[in-house]
Amino acid sequence: MLIGHLPAGYFLTRYLIKKNKLPLNVFWLGLGLIASILPDFDIAWIIIHDTTISSHRNYYTYYPIFWLLLFLISVLVYFFVKKKWLIKGIYLVFGNIFLHFLLDTPFVGIKWFWPVYNKFIGIYNTGFTGGFLVENFFTHWFWYLEICLWLAAIGAVIISYKKGELKN
């Protein structure tokens, strides 16, 4: 997925906010949206410091095990702190992070089983991993799915705004 992480994260965040009875405010919504694109933050590091790596998906910050360990540490912290809002925030953040990985699995893939298996697991590729070769991502059905996801998210935000659902 190239541009669909943010709108997908919006829908998951709205669902988790409602399910966990959290207030729909800028803090919880912003936390979920940032988490939905958090695995891609390493792209900034590549742009600034490292031009030798072929893909940001080869950094340890793009391996699910890295985020799974952070999740386990976060849950351990929760057991000492025992604040309800903390566990709800943990689920919100890590739910969006793993949604990001699920959405990136079809194209190029994710190293789901690293360090045991050091290959990308995916379905389609754009030329540098295994799977069915897609010569142009921008003419593939998955790209149009991302555009539809954006349109649906924009519509949902407009409806939510008109209803006055977002609180400060």
Secondary structure, 3 states (H helix, E strand, C coil): CCCCHHHHHHHHHHHHHHHCCCCCEHHHHHHHHHHHHHHHHHHHHHHHCCCCCCCHHHCHHHCHHHHHHHHHHHHHHHHHHCCHHHHHHHHHHHHHHHHHHHHHCCECCECCCCCCCCCCECCEECCCCCCEECCCHHHCHHHHHHHHHHHHHHHHHHHHHHHCCCEC
